[in-house]
């Protein structure tokens, strides 16, 4: 099928993109900024899925401009039959213009709605498109979505492909800086999902680069995700099938952890809200493991069936479907809606898993034993939850423990300070504004939930107190983020090794069992000062060594007293309020999950059983440590 100007379909113009950019890219902050890059890259990925491209280069230039280069066919430049202008200009300046509305050019594509590159153009101070096609090089320049030059032939070449260079508009995004790790995370993901495709990321600002190429595809993806965990079987289970224009790939592996890590993709888009393909996978997994266990007498007739929660404990899985006409919910494409996909995935996964279990009886037994332990833990956890609820109803002091609550019942206004130790907790209770600030002191280190199932967690008094204070419940069937009693949950620990450990334990708890609270932006880390400086009757505070030096240079080094705070308890309530709790003056750092894969690995390394990866991580990151108080 010839790919030329006649294949470009136009639905409507670019009106409104600059006025309401969030409708098209999610927001105009960090997420939306990086989304611009991904929209351009997605066009190159579509060429790769069509079999015309095997290399993509992404370059972050020193001036924060971005270049994306691919060796695909190149955007057509001949005159569009309806628009009477170059197809290149049509694609770059008109919304819903592209070769993806009919499956003659692209059998499968992620850029379904055709808004991508034109929206990037509209939101860029300038954009330059270069096309290498039919032995020639063509170029056109744009400013804020409008062509400023005609399409010009500027040379000859033996290459083919497209080169897009753009500078996001400061009028839309303000002062911005691209984050290497965010770009690297998505580009790595795309390389896993398209085996044999090489994606290079170059950062000219810091002279660093990464090359992502995985000939093993999503099987290598699983090994990457599980590299710091102990797999229960190797290699990962792999299922691939093509049915009625749908391509399905599934890779999965059980490990000895207690968390599930399941990632679903449709046409390379990370469907973070799941959809029909994920539903089909989960249904097949639960039914097949139950059927296999019953038929092979690994699950007795009088034993209850495994639940979905049981069969997914310790499972890492990647489900990737490529669909000819995907139905995504909205331009952000976070949920797949095609109803026919569910039955196809369910049938293929059920058949593939059953075959694997029959052909690998010892590995099958190991997996079923893991699931049986999870089932026992779930039943024990349910009993512990019910006991906790009964105790709470009978004993108000246990709900929620040592909590000094605030008077407001409006979660949007309420703050909870989780404070290390009784001494600091006492100071915080005196310092706080009781109308909207609650304080929960923790005694000692909390349980490391990375190494504990839910039933063991619910037997830990500190964890139970924390759950009661939050009001969300715990566990997949019980947790409800909408019931949280505070929209600011602030971890406040000492600036020493013990404090850092407690902070990591708390963040591990939230990441593993209340991730939605992090995603909603409710979890914060208090930044308490490291130094107090007195000069006469005046008090000053510095949060690190560099800030202290600047402060001393400013106020002078004569007649001063410098105090280094080893703990929150060393501050009186007035100082604690002034430096760490007063909304007008305090510094809070919001906890975020920029790259779920990296975050999962860091928590596994720091809090898991494997010593070697933890030692390697500490050695590699020791040079970045500041103000370490041993």
N, C-alpha and C positions, 0 to 999 in steps of 0.2 A: 504494500500500500504506500503510495507516494505521500510524503509529508510536505505540503506546500501551503501557500496562503489560503487556498479554498477550504482547507480543513479548519481554519480558525473561526470559531463561532462567537458572535458578540451579543451579549444580553443587555448591558446598559453601561453608562459612563461612570466616571470616578467621583461623582458628586458626593459630598458629605464625609469622605474619608478623613480629610484633615480636620473637619469640624468635630467628628466623633471617632477618633482613632481607636478608642478602647473597644468599640463594636467589632473591630477587625483583628486586633492583635492582643486583646485581653486587658491590657492597661498600658500606660505610658511610663511605667517604672522599669525596673530591672528585667522583669519577665518579658514585657512587650519589646524592649530594646533587643534582647537576644532572639526573640521570636522573628524579628526581621531577617536575621541571618538564616534561621531555619527555613523560612519561607523560600528564600533563594536556593538554599541547598536542596530542598524538596523537589524543585524542578529538575535538578541534576540527578537526584535519586530516581525520579520517574524515568529518565532516559536510561539509567542503569537497569531498572526493572524491565524495560522494554528491550534490553540487550544491546544497547548502542553505546554504553559508557562504562568504563571500568576504572576511572580515576577522577577524583574530585580533590581540589586544593582549596583550602580556606586560609586566607592571610589577614591577620590583624596588623594594620600599618601603625606607625608611630603616632600619626595624627588621628587615631581612632576611626579611620575609614576601614572598610571591609572589602576584600576581593574574593569572589567565588569563581573558580575556573573548573570546567568539566571538558571531557573529550567526547561529548555526545555529538548529535547531528548538527547542532547549532539551530537557533531560532530562525524560521523562514524569514527572508527579507524581500521576497517578491511582493507585488502589489496585491492587496486584499481585494477580492472581486466586489464586495459590497461597500467597504469603507473607502476605497479608492486611494489608499495610502499603504506604505510598507507594512507587512504583517508584523515586523519587529515593533514598529511604533504602536500598532493596534494592541499587541500583547502588553507593552510597557505602560500604556496610558489609558487603557479602558478596563474597567472592572468587569469580571466574568468573561474575559476574552482568553481563549486558549484552545489547545487541541485535546481537551479531556472530557468534553461533553458528549462525544461520540467515541465508541470503543474501536474505531477503525485505526486510530493513530496510537493510542495507549490502551492496551488490554486492561492494565491495572495501573492506578496512580494514587498517590497520597494527596496531591494538590487538586482534589476533586472540584472545588468550587471556583477555581480559576481566578481567585482574588489575590493570590500571593504576591507575585512580583510587581503587579501594578500598585498594590497597597504599599509595598516597600518603596517604590518610586515616589508615590504621593507623599510619603512621610520622610523623604530624604532631601537634605539641602541641595545635593546634586547626586546624579547617578550617571554612570557611563556604561553603555552596553557595547561589547565588541563580539562580533559573530565571525567564526571561521567556517566557511561553507562553500562548497563547489570550487575550491582552489583559491578563494578570495577572502579578504578580511574587510568586514563592514563595521562601521562605528556610528553611534548616535548618542548625543548627550541630552540630559534632562535636568530640570530644576523644579523641585516640589511637584512632580508629576506631569510637567508640561515639557514637551520637546523644545530644546533651544537650538538644535541644529537639525538639518535633514539627515537621512541615512546616507552615509558617504562610504564609497569604496576607497580604502586607504592602502591596500597592498595585496600581495599574493601570498599563498601559504600552501604547504602540504598537510597542515593540521586541520582538524575539524573540532567544533565545540563552541562553547559560549563563555565569555568572561564578563562578569558584572562587578563593577566597583561602585560603592555607594557610601555616602556620609549621612547618618541619621540627623534629622533637623533639630538643632538646639531649641528652636521655638516650640517643638513638641516634647522633647525629652530632657530639656535643660542641660546641665553639665553632666556628662555621662562617661563611663569607662567600661569597656567590655571585659567580662570575667573569663579568663582562659578555662577554668575548671568547668564552668557551665557549658561552654561550647564543646569542650573535650568530652564531657559526659554524653551529650546527645550524638556527637559524631562517632564516638566509640560504639554506641548503641546501634547506629545505622550500619556500621561496618559489620557488626555481629549478625544483623538481620539480613545482610546481602553478601553472602559468602563470595570471596574472590574480588570484591570491590575494595580498592585502596583509597582511603581518605587521609589526607595530610592536613594538619593544622600547624600553622606557623605564626608565632607572635614576635613581630619585629621590635616591639617595645622592650622585651626582656631577652631577646635572642634565644628563644626556646621553641621546640617543635615536637610534634608527636605524629607517628604514622600508625594508622589503624587498618589492619587487614587480617581477616580471620577466615581462612579457607574451610575451617570446621564449622562455620556458621553458629547457629544457636547452641550446638553441643559445646563449643568453646565458650559461649556466653555463660552456660551453666557452670563450667569449670572455673571461670573468672569469678562468678558470684559466690561460689563455694570454696574458694581457694584457702580460706582461713578456718574452714569447718572440717569435721571428719565425715566423709561420705560413708554411707552404709553399703553402697554398691558402686562399682565402676566398670565400664563407662556409664554415662547417663543413659536412661531409656530414651530412645529417639523414634518418633513416629512421623511419617511424611505421606501425604496422600493428595491426589488431584481428582476432584469430583465436580462435574458440571461448571467448569470455569473457575472453581475455587481451589486455591493452593493452600494446604494446611501443613504446618510444621509444629511439632511439639517436642521439647526436650525437658526431661525431669529427672531429679535425683533426690533421694532421701539422705539427710545427714543427722547427726546426733543432737542437733539443737532442738529447741521447743517452739521455734517460730516458723511461720510459713512465709515464703517469699515467692509470690506468683506475679509474673509480669505478662500482660497481654498486649498484643499489637495487631492492628489492622492496616494493611498497606503501609507498613513501617511507622504508622502513627501510634504512639504510646497511649493506649486507651485506659487511662488511669481510673476511669469509672467503670471499666469492664464492658459488659454487653453480652450479646448472644453467644459469641465464641467462648467467653470465660464461663458462662452459665453451662454451656454444653460440656466443657472440660470438667467442671466440678461435679456435675451430675454423673458423668461417665465414671469418674474416679471413685466416687462413693459407692455406686452400684456394683462396679466390677470387683473392688476389693471385698465387699460383702459377699458377693456371689462366689468368688474364688475361695474365701475363708470357709464358707459354709460347705461347699462341695468337697473340700479337702480336709474337713473336720478340724480345721484350725480355729473355728468359732463354733461352739456347741449350740445345739438347738435351743437350749434354755438360756443362752446368753443373749443380751440385747444387741441389736445391729449397731455397727459403727456409725457415728455421725460424720457429717462433712468436716467438722472441726477435728475429729479424731484422725481422719485419713490425710489431712493436710498438715498435721504437726510435723515440723522438721523437713518439709518439702520445699525444694526450690524448683520452679518450673517457668518455662517461657512458652507461651502460645502465640504463634504468628500465623495470621491468615492474610491471604491476598485475594481480594474480592473484586469482581469486574465492576459492579455498581454498588459500592458501599453506601449505607445510609448512616451517616454520622449525625449525632445530635449537636447541631450548631457548628460554626466555623472552627471552634477550638477543638473539635473532633475528639472528645474524651470518652465517648460511649458508642459502641457499635449496635445498630438497631436491626440489622437484617435478620428476620425470623428464620429463614431457611438455613442460615449458618449454624444455628444451634444443633439441629438434627444431624447435619453432616459431621460436625466436630464430635458430637456425642458418639455416633456410630464408629468413627475412625479411632477415637481414643480408647473406647471400650475394647474394640478388637485388638488394638496394639498392646494395651496393658495386659490383657488376658494372655496373649501369646507370649509376652515376655515372662510373666509369672510361671506359665507352664514349662517354658524352656529353661528357666533358671530357678529350680525348686529351692535351693539353699538360700538364694537372695530373696525369694518370695517369702520364705519363712521368717527371715530377718525383718523384712518390711512389715509383715503382719504382726510380729511380736511388738514392734515399735508402735503400731497403731493400737494394739490391745492395751499397752501401757498408757497411751494417751487417753483411751476410753476410761480406764480406771481413774486416772487423774481428773478427768472431766466430772465424773460422778462424785469424787471426793471434793472437788472444788465447789460443786453445786451444794453439797451438804454444808461445807464451810461457809458459803455465802448465806445460806438460809440461817445458819447459827448466828452469823454476824448480824443479820437483819433482826433476828429475834432479840438478841442482846441489846441492839441499838434501841429497839422499841421499848424494852423494859428499863434500860439504864441510859438516861439522857446524857450522863457524864461520858459515856463511851461514844457519843455522837456530838462532835467529832474529837474525842480525846482531850488533849491539852490546848485545844484551839481557843484563842481569845478572839471572838468573832467581832465583826463590825456591825453597825446598826442598820446600814442600808441593805435592802434585799434585792436591789437592782444589780444583776451580774455585770452589766456594762460599766457601772461606777465602782464596783467592789474590787479590791486587791487582796491577795493572800501572799504574805511573806513566809516562805518556808525557811526557818532559821536554824543554823547549826548550834546545838547546845542550849542548856537552860540559862546560862549567864547572858549570852547574847539575846536569847529569847526574852529575858526579863527586861533588858535595856530597850529592845524593840517594842515591847508592850507599853512601856512608859513613853517612848518617843512618838508612837504612831498617832495618826488622826483617827480616832475611834469611829467616826461616822462612815468611813469607807475603807479603812485598812484593818485587815485581820492578820494575826500572827500565829503560826504553828511552829513551836520549837521541836526539834527532833533530838532524841537522846541517842548518841552513838551513831555508828554507821548503819545505813539501811541495808536490807538484803540485796545481794547481787542477783537481780532477776534474770540476767543472761544465763545463769546456771541453775535456775529453779523453775519448776512447773507451777501452774496457777494454784494448785491445792497447797503447795508448800508456802507460796507467797501469802495466801490467806490465813495461814497459821502464824504469820509474823505480825506482831502487835503494831510496829511502826508503819508497815505497809497498810494495815487495816485502818489505822488512824488517818493516814494520808488519803485513802480512798473515801473514807467517811467525810473528811473535810471538803474534798472536791465535789462530792455529790453525784458523780457520773456513773457509779457502779464500775464493775471491772469484768473483763472477759468478753468474748465475741457476742454472746447472746444478751449480755447485761449492760455493756458499756453504752452510754448515750451522751455524746459531747454537748448536746443541747441542754442537758441538765446541770452543767457545770455552774458552780455558785459564784465564780469569780472570772472575769475576763482578763485579769492580769494576775498571773501566778508567778511570783518572783522568788527565785532561788538565791538565798543570801548566806554565803559561807565565808569562813576565814580565808585569807589570802596565803595559805600555806599548803603543804602536801596533803594533810588530812582534809582540809577544806576542798581542795581540788578533787580528791577521791570521792567525797560525799556528793559534790556537784556532778561528777561523772555518773555515779550510781543513780542519782535522781533523774538525770537526762536519759540514762538507759531505761529506767522505768517508764518515762513518758514516751520515749521512742518506740519501745516494744509493746506497751499496753495502753497508751493514750496518744498515739501519733496524731490523731485528728486535732488535739489541742495545740500541738506544735504547728500543724498546717494552718489552723485558724489564726495563728499569731498570738496565742494567749500565754506562752511560756517565755519568761525573761530571766536574765541573770543580772543581779545587782553588781555594780562596779563600785566597790568601796575604796576609799583612799588608802594608799600604802604609807603615806607620811602626813603628819600634822606639823605645821611650822608656826611657832609663836614669835612675834616681834612686838614687844611692849604688850599692849592690851589687844592687839589684833591677831587673829588666827587665820592661817591659810592651809590649804590642803593640796596634795599632789598625788596623782593616781599611779605614777610610775617614776623611774629614775630620771628619765628625760624631762618629764614635766617638773620634777623637783629642781633640776639644774636651771631650767628656764625661770622658775619662780625665784630662786635664790639670786639669779642675775638681775631680776627685776626689782626685788625689794632690798637687795644688799645682804651681805653675809655677816654683818656686825650685829652683835647683841641679839642673836636669834637662838631659839631652842628647837631642835628637830627631833620629833618622836616618830619612830617606825612602828606602825601598828602590826602586831603579830596576830591579833584576833579582834573580832567585833566587840567582844566583851571588854576590851581596853578602852572603848569609847563610852563616854557618858551619854545618856539619852538625848541630850541637846545636840551633841556632836553627831550622833548617829542619824538624827532627823535631818540635820543641816546638810550632811554629806551624802546620805544614802537613801533616805526615805521621802524627803520633800520633793513632790512632783515638779516644783519650780526649779530645783537645782540639781537633782540627782542625775546619774547617768545609768541608763538601763540598756542592756544588749539583748535584742530579741533572738531567741533560738529559732533556727530555720533549717529546713531540709532542702539544700540546693541540689544535691545529687543523692537520690535514695540509695543507689548502689554503694557509693563511697561511704555514706553514713552507716549503712548496715555493716560494711567491712570494718570500719573504725571501731564500732561498738563490739563487734565480734573479737577483734584483735585485743582491745583493751580489757574486756571483761570476760572473755571466753577461757577455755581450758588450755589452749595451745600456747606454750611459752616462747617458742622460737619466733613466731611472727610478732609477738609483743616486744621482744628484745630488739628485733630489727626495726620496728616502728619507733621505739624510743631513741635508738641510736640515730636514725635518720632525721628525727625531729628535735633532737636535743639542742641544736644550734638556734632554734627559734624560741627557746624558753627564756622568759624574762622574769625577774623578781621571784625566783624559786627560793622559798623559805623552808629549809629543812630543819 
